[in-house]
């Protein structure tokens, strides 16, 4: 009897080891364009301290950035040092990057049409500053050796290995100064880079693209064609920037792929309709691993609208406001009629666009505090 029982326990233990699996998750939060126009820098400057302070601007979105395992955005300025200047050739104060780090931003992509606004010095100083703050980055490089060694950007977190690639359509006609490298959108290069990424066995490949036509709310054929190349080559997520307005998002569940054509402006000085806000895209990946194989898939995804408020007082301060926290705000924080109307219009425009064109991506409306999980609405 004891021998039979031991045999049964052995068989059960063997079966358990054969079919046992571990499940792990990681939450990713993608934000749109991080910009600094002259009006933003003026508002952030503390005359008495003779320093820039951006903490108030990011205070309301900080819990959302901090709650994600990895928060990733597009740095559409250089950190080239003074003189600081906005459009058309951006150089933002170092305090901007420091505040992004403090707010919970983990990774910044740097290949965009403004990355060469201050030439070789601007490109290299931006890399130096991000390195000094331990902010991961990719898209621009000091030289080909740095690109060869550090690209794609491999990020390991929560038992996941993620590969991040970044490219831009152009640099506003400013040529790259050798030996610097700026990743340009070239489908042959992208295919080769994704193949190189796959060879390093990541759990998922993410491609962040600076593309499309400014201020257009729908993607063009070229964007769709480039996205198809990325997905065919093996990307799981494709994230877009540059139009400065929102464009649709698609969660293609049958192929386990997701694309956001444009997340709009995360923060900027642009105040026109459609340009004065953006969205934060939250994607949860789930990895199931057995002794012999592991698979990673998109477990959930949703978006959170955010609007940039410029106060009507003399200082004209800027604040990034999560819509779910301020749409029904009764404290009167947005305290002038024109701004309240602009916020309402942004919400209406954004939801109309997404409800018509999004595929399988709904709005996350629950508020979040540090450490809390986000739960998207049921579709």
Residue, then its C-alpha position, 0 to 999 in steps of 0.5 A: x500500500x505504501x509503495x502504491x501511494x509513493x508511486x502515485x505521489x511521484x506520478x502526481x509530482x512529475x505531472x505537476x512539474x510538467x504542467x506547472x507554469x509561472x505568470x508574471x506581469x508588467x505595466x507600461x505607460x506611454x506618453x506623447x510629446x514632451x515639449x518646452x515652448x518659451x511660455x512654458x519656460x517663462x512660467x517655470x522660472x523662479x525669479x528669486x531662486x534664479x532657477x526653473x521649477x517644473x514640479x507643480x506642472x507634473x504634480x497631478x500626473x506623477x501618481x500615474x507615471x509612478x504607478x507604472x512599472x515602466x513609463x516611456x515618452x518622447x523628448x521633443x527638445x534638446x538639453x543643450x544648455x543655455x540660452x534656453x529657447x522654444x520653437x523653432x530650435x528647442x533647448x530646455x533647462x536641465x530641470x525639465x529632465x530632472x522633474x520627469x525623472x522625479x515624476x516617474x518617467x523611466x525611458x525617453x526616446x530622442x529621435x525626432x525632428x528637433x533632436x538636432x536643433x542645437x547641432x552636435x553639441x545639443x545631441x551629445x549634451x542631451x545624451x550626457x544629461x539623460x545618462x547623468x540622471x539615469x534616464x534610459x534613452x534611445x534613438x540618437x547616439x554619439x557615434x556608430x560604436x555607441x549605436x552598435x553596443x546600445x541598440x536596440x535598448x534592452x530593458x529588464x524589469x519584473x522578469x521581462x526583457x523588452x527591446x525598444x527601437x526608435x526612429x524619426x522621419x527627419x530632422x527639419x533639414x538639419x544634417x547630422x554631424x559625424x560621428x553622431x547617429x540619428x535613427x531615420x525611418x528606413x524600412x530595410x534598417x528597421x527590418x534588420x534592427x528588429x531581426x537583431x533584437x529578436x536574436x537577443x530573445x526579448x519578451x516583446x519588441x516595441x517600436x517608437x516612431x516619429x512620423x505622420x503629418x502634423x495636426x492631422x487626426x487620422x494616420x496616412x498611408x505611409x504610417x500604415x505601411x511602416x507600421x505593417x513592416x514593423x509588425x511583420x518583422x516581429x514588433x508587438x507594440x508600435x507607438x507614434x509621435x509628431x502630429x501633436x494631436x491625437x490619432x487612433x489606437x488599435x489593439x489587434x487582438x487576433x495577432x496580439x499587436x497594438x498600435x497608437x498612431x499619435x499620443x498627442x502633446x503630453x505637455x506643450x505651450x500649444x493652446x489651439x484646439x486639438x493641440x492642448x492635450x494628449x493621452x497616456x496609453x497603459x498596456x499590461x503585458x503578461x508572460x506565462x512560462x513553463x520549464x521549456x518555453x515562455x509566451x508573452x501577450x498583451x493582457x489589457x490596454x486602455x487610455x487616459x486623457x490628459x489636458x494641459x491647463x494654462x492659468x489665466x493669471x499673470x504668471x500663466x502657470x502650466x499644469x498637466x491634468x488627468x481628465x478623470x481627476x478634473x472632468x467633474x472637479x468641484x474645487x474650482x482648480x480650472x477657475x476661468x470660463x474659457x479654460x473650462x470650456x477648452x477642457x470640455x471641448x478637448x474631452x469631447x473631441x478626443x472621445x469622439x475620435x477614439x470612439x469612432x476609430x479606436x479598435x478594442x481600446x477603451x478609456x480608463x476612468x478610475x483615478x489612481x494613487x501611487x501603488x494602485x492599479x488602473x482598471x479600464x472600463x468594460x467595452 
